[in-house]
């Protein structure tokens, strides 16, 4: 081994803590020991190599096969000083360590050569179609491996919507950030046929943090390396929020796993660790008063709606919902679409009409709204439950969102509301007063509906299964 090779190898190795180095050494020994290579039992680690077959055997269950092949291509792309590239079909220890170092600890420049070879073995300029296929494979692998390792934190493939359309929607959304050197963003079929060079893809990886985060998850959980050590980055830690309140209730969420990951990444950092189901029209009935009873004063929330045409959309409310005839919230609020497209729409600064909830008034509109203005909300659920509108001509003034529903005036098919982050003190611990006991408006609301205290029976199960949902 030449000095240049030794120095490069040692520099990459030094990025890892001693316990991380031990973990990586152990994985390489496992992979090279099962590769059947002639040097596998040689005392010199440098003689050991890893074959594609050995990597496939190790990842057969945790990772889809196409991703394993992409990882192998990435490892092969590491050129070692003094050795002809591309001659060996096996991975040396130095290549393995440098691959790990660049993808887990490196910057965009260090990652890009590997990523380009993972996208296409030939490297060079890449078509948008190839980048899209890689991104879909990457997201599919994240969902698959997190489910396999039981790391979905209470979510599961059984209690969420099928992820296949969500994978395509998230990949399309991430690719919408690809832009050419002149700043233009190709779309649709034009994007698929456009050639993107190294600098463009490097810029994309730098600006779209999900790519690096997803690769880290695939490596850590797929190869089962560094997974038990403390994460250096909170974005991996809170990639998927803990799910509370859905276990054992026979409900399939309107969200799929890719949408949960994407929407969660847009929440304020302090709210990304937990989602708790507050309201589901399939559990609590199709009633505006029931909706209000379950969401008022419960802290920041995510609302998701499905219309009769199957469109999925909603909004994030940064403050507790309050029943009052004024707008509320702040500029952290946003609207989003989940299906047929996945996108988040943030505030424009045009006005402060972030969120609105009113009921039982004769002089002001009654319903739940976000963005725009009275009669022309970006998202509106009427107090005559089941009716709503999404009016944006051409865009919602508050959030710059387009029409979210299939039709401007839509019929509601299903609705969920999820509290995010930790519940406010007033909402919640046992032994403390419920908001229904201290908020006359909320109490009056229930009494008008003839359900003044029934909600107490609905509150308790939420508390009881809170500690159990992580087992999924």
LOGU-971856 format. One record per residue (C-alpha): x, y, z; residue in one letter. Coordinates in steps of 0.5 Angstrom, whole numbers, padded with zeros to 4 digits. Each point is the difference from the previous one (the first is absolute). Example, Ala and Ser with C-alpha at 12.3 -4.5 7.8 and 13.67 -1.06 7.14 Angstrom:
<recs>
(rec (0025; -0009; 0016); "A")
(rec (0002; 0007; -0002); "S")
</recs>
This chain:
<recs>
(rec (0000; 0000; 0000); "X")
(rec (0003; 0007; -0002); "X")
(rec (0001; 0006; 0004); "X")
(rec (-0006; 0004; -0003); "X")
(rec (-0004; -0006; 0001); "X")
(rec (0001; -0001; 0007); "X")
(rec (-0001; 0007; 0001); "X")
(rec (-0006; 0001; -0003); "X")
(rec (-0003; -0006; 0003); "X")
(rec (0002; 0002; 0007); "X")
(rec (-0003; 0007; -0001); "X")
(rec (-0006; -0003; -0002); "X")
(rec (0000; -0005; 0006); "X")
(rec (0002; 0006; 0005); "X")
(rec (-0007; 0003; -0001); "X")
(rec (-0003; -0006; 0004); "X")
(rec (0000; -0001; 0007); "X")
(rec (0003; -0006; 0003); "X")
(rec (-0006; -0004; 0001); "X")
(rec (-0002; 0002; -0007); "X")
(rec (0006; -0002; -0003); "X")
(rec (-0001; -0007; 0004); "X")
(rec (-0007; 0000; -0003); "X")
(rec (0002; 0001; -0007); "X")
(rec (0006; -0005; 0001); "X")
(rec (-0005; -0005; 0002); "X")
(rec (-0005; 0001; -0006); "X")
(rec (0006; -0001; -0005); "X")
(rec (0003; -0006; 0004); "X")
(rec (-0007; -0003; -0001); "X")
(rec (-0001; 0002; -0007); "X")
(rec (0007; -0003; -0002); "X")
(rec (-0001; -0006; 0004); "X")
(rec (-0006; -0002; -0004); "X")
(rec (0003; 0002; -0007); "X")
(rec (0004; -0006; -0001); "X")
(rec (0006; 0004; -0002); "X")
(rec (0007; -0003; 0000); "X")
(rec (0002; 0005; 0005); "X")
(rec (-0006; 0000; 0004); "X")
(rec (0004; -0004; 0006); "X")
(rec (0007; 0003; -0001); "X")
(rec (0002; 0004; 0006); "X")
(rec (0001; 0006; -0004); "X")
(rec (-0007; 0004; 0000); "X")
(rec (0003; 0004; -0007); "X")
(rec (-0001; -0007; -0003); "X")
(rec (-0007; -0001; 0001); "X")
(rec (-0005; 0002; -0005); "X")
(rec (-0008; 0000; 0000); "X")
(rec (-0004; -0002; -0006); "X")
(rec (-0006; 0002; -0003); "X")
(rec (-0003; -0007; 0002); "X")
(rec (0002; 0001; 0007); "X")
(rec (-0003; 0007; 0001); "X")
(rec (-0006; -0003; -0003); "X")
(rec (0000; -0006; 0005); "X")
(rec (0000; 0005; 0006); "X")
(rec (-0005; 0005; -0003); "X")
(rec (-0005; -0005; -0003); "X")
(rec (-0006; 0001; 0005); "X")
(rec (0002; 0007; 0003); "X")
(rec (0001; 0004; -0007); "X")
(rec (-0003; -0001; -0007); "X")
(rec (0004; -0003; -0005); "X")
(rec (0001; 0006; -0005); "X")
(rec (0003; 0004; 0006); "X")
(rec (0005; -0005; 0002); "X")
(rec (0003; 0000; -0007); "X")
(rec (0000; 0008; 0000); "X")
(rec (0004; -0001; 0007); "X")
(rec (0005; -0004; -0003); "X")
(rec (0001; 0004; -0006); "X")
(rec (0001; 0006; 0004); "X")
(rec (0005; -0004; 0004); "X")
(rec (0004; -0002; -0007); "X")
(rec (0000; 0007; -0002); "X")
(rec (0005; 0002; 0006); "X")
(rec (0007; 0000; -0004); "X")
(rec (0006; -0002; 0004); "X")
(rec (0007; 0003; -0002); "X")
(rec (0004; -0004; -0004); "X")
(rec (-0005; -0005; -0002); "X")
(rec (-0004; 0000; -0006); "X")
(rec (-0007; 0001; 0001); "X")
(rec (-0005; -0004; -0003); "X")
(rec (0004; -0006; 0000); "X")
(rec (-0002; -0004; 0006); "X")
(rec (-0007; -0002; 0001); "X")
(rec (0001; 0000; 0008); "X")
(rec (0000; 0005; 0005); "X")
(rec (0006; 0001; 0004); "X")
(rec (0000; 0002; 0007); "X")
(rec (0003; 0007; -0002); "X")
(rec (-0006; 0001; -0005); "X")
(rec (-0005; -0002; 0006); "X")
(rec (0003; 0005; 0005); "X")
(rec (0000; 0006; -0005); "X")
(rec (-0007; -0002; -0002); "X")
(rec (-0003; 0000; 0007); "X")
(rec (0004; 0007; 0001); "X")
(rec (-0002; 0004; -0006); "X")
(rec (-0007; -0002; 0001); "X")
(rec (-0001; 0000; 0007); "X")
(rec (0005; 0006; 0002); "X")
(rec (0001; 0003; -0006); "X")
(rec (-0002; 0007; -0004); "X")
(rec (-0004; 0000; -0006); "X")
(rec (0007; 0000; -0004); "X")
(rec (0002; -0006; 0003); "X")
(rec (-0007; -0004; -0001); "X")
(rec (-0001; 0002; -0007); "X")
(rec (0005; -0005; -0004); "X")
(rec (-0003; -0006; 0004); "X")
(rec (-0007; 0003; -0001); "X")
(rec (0001; 0001; -0007); "X")
(rec (0002; -0008; -0001); "X")
(rec (-0005; -0002; 0004); "X")
(rec (-0005; 0003; -0005); "X")
(rec (0003; -0003; -0006); "X")
(rec (0007; -0004; 0000); "X")
(rec (0002; 0004; -0006); "X")
(rec (0000; 0007; 0004); "X")
(rec (0001; 0006; -0004); "X")
(rec (-0006; 0004; -0002); "X")
(rec (-0007; -0003; 0002); "X")
(rec (-0007; 0000; -0002); "X")
(rec (-0005; 0003; 0004); "X")
(rec (-0004; -0007; -0001); "X")
(rec (0006; -0004; 0003); "X")
(rec (0001; 0005; 0006); "X")
(rec (-0008; -0001; 0001); "X")
(rec (0001; -0007; 0000); "X")
(rec (0006; 0000; 0005); "X")
(rec (-0004; 0005; 0005); "X")
(rec (-0007; -0005; 0000); "X")
(rec (0005; -0006; 0001); "X")
(rec (0003; 0004; 0006); "X")
(rec (-0007; 0002; 0003); "X")
(rec (-0002; -0007; -0001); "X")
(rec (0006; -0003; 0004); "X")
(rec (-0001; 0005; 0006); "X")
(rec (-0007; -0002; 0001); "X")
(rec (0001; -0007; -0001); "X")
(rec (0006; -0001; 0005); "X")
(rec (-0003; 0005; 0005); "X")
(rec (-0006; -0005; 0000); "X")
(rec (0005; -0006; 0000); "X")
(rec (0004; 0002; 0006); "X")
(rec (-0007; 0002; 0003); "X")
(rec (0003; 0008; 0001); "X")
(rec (-0007; 0003; -0003); "X")
(rec (-0001; 0002; 0008); "X")
(rec (-0008; -0002; 0000); "X")
(rec (-0001; 0001; -0007); "X")
(rec (-0001; -0006; -0005); "X")
(rec (-0001; -0002; -0007); "X")
(rec (-0007; -0003; 0003); "X")
(rec (-0002; 0006; 0003); "X")
(rec (0002; 0005; -0005); "X")
(rec (-0002; 0001; -0007); "X")
(rec (0004; -0004; -0006); "X")
(rec (0006; 0003; -0001); "X")
(rec (0001; -0001; -0007); "X")
(rec (-0003; 0006; -0003); "X")
(rec (0003; 0004; 0006); "X")
(rec (0007; -0002; -0002); "X")
(rec (-0001; 0002; -0007); "X")
(rec (-0003; 0007; 0002); "X")
(rec (0006; 0001; 0005); "X")
(rec (0005; -0002; -0005); "X")
(rec (-0003; 0005; -0005); "X")
(rec (-0001; 0006; 0005); "X")
(rec (0008; -0001; 0002); "X")
(rec (0002; 0000; -0008); "X")
(rec (-0004; 0006; -0001); "X")
(rec (0006; 0004; 0004); "X")
(rec (0004; -0002; -0006); "X")
(rec (0002; 0006; -0004); "X")
(rec (0005; 0001; -0006); "X")
(rec (0006; 0005; 0001); "X")
(rec (-0004; 0006; -0003); "X")
(rec (-0005; -0001; 0006); "X")
(rec (-0006; -0003; -0004); "X")
(rec (-0003; -0007; 0003); "X")
(rec (-0003; -0005; -0006); "X")
(rec (-0006; -0003; 0002); "X")
(rec (-0004; -0006; -0003); "X")
(rec (0002; -0004; -0006); "X")
(rec (0005; 0006; -0001); "X")
(rec (0004; -0002; 0007); "X")
(rec (0000; -0007; -0002); "X")
(rec (0004; 0001; -0006); "X")
(rec (0004; 0006; 0002); "X")
(rec (0008; -0002; 0002); "X")
(rec (0002; 0002; 0006); "X")
(rec (0008; 0001; 0001); "X")
(rec (0004; -0001; 0007); "X")
(rec (0000; 0007; 0002); "X")
(rec (-0008; 0000; 0000); "X")
(rec (-0001; -0006; 0003); "X")
(rec (0005; 0002; 0006); "X")
(rec (-0004; 0006; 0001); "X")
(rec (-0006; -0004; 0000); "X")
(rec (0002; -0004; 0005); "X")
(rec (0003; 0006; 0004); "X")
(rec (-0007; 0003; 0000); "X")
(rec (-0004; -0006; 0001); "X")
(rec (0002; -0003; 0007); "X")
(rec (-0005; -0006; -0001); "X")
(rec (0005; -0003; -0005); "X")
(rec (0006; -0001; 0005); "X")
(rec (-0005; -0001; 0006); "X")
(rec (-0003; -0006; -0004); "X")
(rec (0006; -0003; -0002); "X")
(rec (0003; 0000; 0007); "X")
(rec (-0006; -0004; 0002); "X")
(rec (0001; -0005; -0005); "X")
(rec (0007; -0001; 0002); "X")
(rec (-0001; 0000; 0007); "X")
(rec (-0007; -0004; 0000); "X")
(rec (0002; -0004; -0006); "X")
(rec (0007; -0002; 0002); "X")
(rec (-0002; 0000; 0007); "X")
(rec (0006; 0004; 0002); "X")
(rec (0001; 0006; 0004); "X")
(rec (-0008; 0000; 0002); "X")
(rec (0001; -0001; 0007); "X")
(rec (0005; 0005; 0001); "X")
(rec (-0003; 0007; 0002); "X")
(rec (-0002; 0004; -0006); "X")
(rec (0004; 0006; -0002); "X")
(rec (-0006; 0004; -0003); "X")
(rec (-0007; 0001; 0002); "X")
(rec (-0002; -0001; -0007); "X")
(rec (0001; -0007; 0000); "X")
(rec (-0003; -0001; 0007); "X")
(rec (-0006; 0004; -0001); "X")
(rec (-0001; -0003; -0007); "X")
(rec (-0007; -0003; 0002); "X")
(rec (-0003; 0002; 0006); "X")
(rec (-0003; -0004; 0005); "X")
(rec (-0007; -0002; -0001); "X")
(rec (-0005; 0000; 0005); "X")
(rec (-0008; -0001; 0001); "X")
(rec (-0001; -0005; -0006); "X")
(rec (0002; -0007; 0002); "X")
(rec (-0005; -0005; 0001); "X")
(rec (-0005; 0005; -0002); "X")
(rec (-0001; -0003; -0007); "X")
(rec (0001; 0006; -0004); "X")
(rec (0004; 0001; -0006); "X")
(rec (0003; 0007; 0000); "X")
(rec (-0001; 0005; -0006); "X")
(rec (0008; 0001; 0000); "X")
(rec (0005; -0005; -0003); "X")
(rec (0007; -0001; 0002); "X")
(rec (0003; 0005; -0005); "X")
(rec (-0005; 0005; 0001); "X")
(rec (0001; 0000; 0008); "X")
(rec (0008; 0000; -0001); "X")
(rec (-0001; 0006; -0005); "X")
(rec (-0005; 0004; 0004); "X")
(rec (0004; -0001; 0007); "X")
(rec (0006; 0003; -0003); "X")
(rec (-0004; 0006; -0001); "X")
(rec (-0002; 0001; 0007); "X")
(rec (0004; 0004; 0005); "X")
(rec (0006; -0004; 0003); "X")
(rec (-0003; -0001; 0007); "X")
(rec (-0007; -0003; -0003); "X")
(rec (0003; -0005; -0004); "X")
(rec (0001; -0006; 0005); "X")
(rec (-0008; -0002; 0001); "X")
(rec (-0006; 0000; -0003); "X")
(rec (-0007; -0001; 0003); "X")
(rec (-0006; -0002; -0003); "X")
(rec (-0006; 0005; 0003); "X")
(rec (-0005; -0001; -0005); "X")
(rec (-0002; -0005; -0005); "X")
(rec (-0007; 0001; -0004); "X")
(rec (0000; -0008; 0000); "X")
(rec (0001; 0000; 0008); "X")
(rec (-0004; 0006; 0002); "X")
(rec (-0005; 0001; -0005); "X")
(rec (-0002; 0005; -0005); "X")
(rec (-0001; 0006; 0004); "X")
(rec (0003; 0007; 0001); "X")
(rec (-0002; 0000; 0007); "X")
(rec (0004; -0006; 0001); "X")
(rec (0006; 0002; -0004); "X")
(rec (0000; 0007; 0004); "X")
(rec (-0001; -0004; 0007); "X")
(rec (0007; -0004; -0002); "X")
(rec (0004; 0005; -0003); "X")
(rec (-0001; 0006; 0004); "X")
(rec (0006; 0002; 0005); "X")
(rec (0004; -0006; -0002); "X")
(rec (0006; 0004; -0003); "X")
(rec (0003; 0000; -0007); "X")
(rec (-0004; -0005; -0004); "X")
(rec (0000; -0003; -0007); "X")
(rec (-0006; 0000; -0004); "X")
(rec (-0001; -0005; -0006); "X")
(rec (-0006; -0001; -0004); "X")
(rec (-0002; -0005; -0006); "X")
(rec (-0006; 0003; -0005); "X")
(rec (-0004; -0005; -0003); "X")
(rec (0004; 0001; -0007); "X")
(rec (0006; -0003; 0005); "X")
(rec (0004; 0006; 0000); "X")
(rec (0004; 0000; 0007); "X")
(rec (0002; 0007; 0003); "X")
(rec (0000; 0004; 0006); "X")
(rec (0004; 0005; 0004); "X")
(rec (0004; 0001; 0006); "X")
(rec (-0002; 0004; 0006); "X")
(rec (0006; 0003; 0004); "X")
(rec (-0005; 0002; 0006); "X")
(rec (-0005; -0003; 0004); "X")
(rec (-0007; 0000; -0004); "X")
(rec (-0005; 0005; 0004); "X")
(rec (-0007; 0002; -0002); "X")
(rec (0000; 0007; -0001); "X")
(rec (-0002; 0005; -0006); "X")
(rec (0007; 0002; -0001); "X")
(rec (0006; -0003; -0004); "X")
(rec (0005; -0003; 0004); "X")
(rec (0007; -0004; -0001); "X")
(rec (0006; 0003; -0002); "X")
(rec (0005; -0001; -0006); "X")
(rec (0002; -0007; 0001); "X")
(rec (-0007; -0002; -0002); "X")
(rec (0000; -0003; -0007); "X")
(rec (-0005; -0004; -0005); "X")
(rec (0002; -0006; -0003); "X")
(rec (-0002; -0005; -0006); "X")
(rec (0001; -0008; 0001); "X")
(rec (-0003; -0003; -0006); "X")
(rec (0000; 0000; -0006); "X")
(rec (0006; 0005; 0001); "X")
(rec (0004; 0001; 0007); "X")
(rec (0002; 0007; 0001); "X")
(rec (0000; 0005; 0006); "X")
(rec (-0002; 0007; -0001); "X")
(rec (0003; 0005; 0005); "X")
(rec (-0002; 0007; 0002); "X")
(rec (0001; 0006; -0005); "X")
(rec (0000; 0006; 0005); "X")
(rec (-0006; 0003; -0004); "X")
(rec (-0005; -0001; 0006); "X")
(rec (0000; -0003; 0007); "X")
(rec (-0007; -0005; -0002); "X")
(rec (0004; -0006; 0003); "X")
(rec (-0006; -0004; 0003); "X")
(rec (-0007; 0001; 0002); "X")
(rec (-0005; -0004; 0004); "X")
(rec (-0007; 0003; 0002); "X")
(rec (-0007; -0003; 0002); "X")
(rec (-0006; 0002; 0002); "X")
(rec (0000; 0007; -0002); "X")
(rec (-0005; 0004; -0005); "X")
(rec (0004; 0005; -0002); "X")
(rec (0007; -0003; -0002); "X")
(rec (0001; -0006; -0004); "X")
(rec (0000; -0007; 0004); "X")
(rec (0005; -0005; -0002); "X")
(rec (0007; -0002; 0000); "X")
(rec (0005; 0004; -0005); "X")
(rec (0007; 0001; -0002); "X")
(rec (0003; 0006; -0005); "X")
(rec (-0004; 0004; -0004); "X")
(rec (-0006; 0004; 0002); "X")
(rec (-0007; -0001; 0002); "X")
(rec (-0004; -0004; -0005); "X")
(rec (0007; -0001; -0004); "X")
(rec (0004; -0004; 0005); "X")
(rec (0006; -0004; -0003); "X")
(rec (-0003; -0006; 0005); "X")
(rec (-0007; 0001; 0003); "X")
(rec (-0005; -0005; 0003); "X")
(rec (-0007; 0002; 0001); "X")
(rec (-0003; -0001; 0007); "X")
(rec (-0005; -0003; -0004); "X")
(rec (0004; -0006; 0000); "X")
(rec (0002; -0003; -0006); "X")
(rec (0000; 0006; -0005); "X")
(rec (0007; 0004; -0001); "X")
(rec (0003; 0004; -0005); "X")
(rec (0007; 0001; -0003); "X")
(rec (0000; 0007; -0003); "X")
(rec (0007; 0002; -0003); "X")
(rec (-0001; 0005; -0007); "X")
(rec (0006; -0001; -0001); "X")
(rec (0003; -0001; 0006); "X")
(rec (-0002; 0000; 0008); "X")
(rec (0002; 0007; 0002); "X")
(rec (0003; -0002; 0007); "X")
(rec (0004; -0006; -0002); "X")
(rec (0000; 0000; -0008); "X")
(rec (-0003; -0007; -0001); "X")
(rec (-0004; -0002; -0006); "X")
(rec (-0007; -0003; 0001); "X")
(rec (0001; -0006; 0004); "X")
(rec (-0006; -0004; -0001); "X")
(rec (-0002; -0003; -0006); "X")
(rec (-0006; 0005; -0001); "X")
(rec (0000; 0007; 0003); "X")
(rec (-0006; -0002; 0004); "X")
(rec (0001; -0007; 0003); "X")
(rec (-0004; -0005; 0004); "X")
(rec (0004; -0003; 0006); "X")
(rec (0001; -0007; 0000); "X")
(rec (0005; -0001; 0006); "X")
(rec (0004; 0004; 0005); "X")
(rec (0005; -0001; 0005); "X")
(rec (0004; 0005; 0005); "X")
(rec (0006; -0001; 0003); "X")
(rec (0003; 0003; 0006); "X")
(rec (0008; 0001; -0001); "X")
(rec (0005; 0001; 0005); "X")
(rec (-0001; 0000; 0007); "X")
(rec (-0007; 0002; 0003); "X")
(rec (-0001; 0006; 0003); "X")
(rec (-0001; 0000; 0008); "X")
(rec (-0007; 0002; 0000); "X")
(rec (-0002; -0006; -0005); "X")
(rec (0002; -0005; 0004); "X")
(rec (0003; -0004; 0005); "X")
(rec (-0004; -0004; 0004); "X")
(rec (-0002; 0003; 0007); "X")
(rec (0000; 0007; -0004); "X")
(rec (-0007; 0003; -0002); "X")
(rec (-0002; -0001; -0007); "X")
(rec (-0001; 0006; -0005); "X")
(rec (-0007; -0002; 0000); "X")
(rec (0000; 0002; 0008); "X")
(rec (0003; 0007; -0001); "X")
(rec (-0002; 0002; -0007); "X")
(rec (-0007; 0002; 0000); "X")
(rec (0000; 0001; -0007); "X")
(rec (0002; -0007; -0001); "X")
(rec (-0005; -0003; 0005); "X")
(rec (-0006; 0004; -0003); "X")
(rec (0002; -0002; -0007); "X")
(rec (-0001; -0008; 0003); "X")
(rec (-0006; 0002; 0003); "X")
(rec (-0003; 0003; -0006); "X")
(rec (0001; -0007; -0003); "X")
(rec (-0003; -0004; 0005); "X")
(rec (0007; -0003; 0002); "X")
(rec (0002; 0004; 0006); "X")
(rec (0004; -0005; 0004); "X")
(rec (0000; -0006; -0005); "X")
(rec (0007; 0002; -0003); "X")
(rec (0003; -0002; 0007); "X")
(rec (-0001; -0007; -0002); "X")
(rec (0004; 0002; -0007); "X")
(rec (0006; 0003; 0004); "X")
(rec (0002; -0006; 0004); "X")
(rec (0002; -0005; -0005); "X")
(rec (0004; 0005; -0003); "X")
(rec (0004; 0001; 0006); "X")
(rec (0000; -0008; 0002); "X")
(rec (0003; -0002; -0007); "X")
(rec (0005; 0005; 0000); "X")
(rec (0006; -0004; 0003); "X")
(rec (-0002; -0006; -0005); "X")
(rec (0001; 0003; -0007); "X")
(rec (0007; -0001; 0000); "X")
(rec (0000; -0007; -0001); "X")
(rec (-0003; -0001; -0007); "X")
</recs>
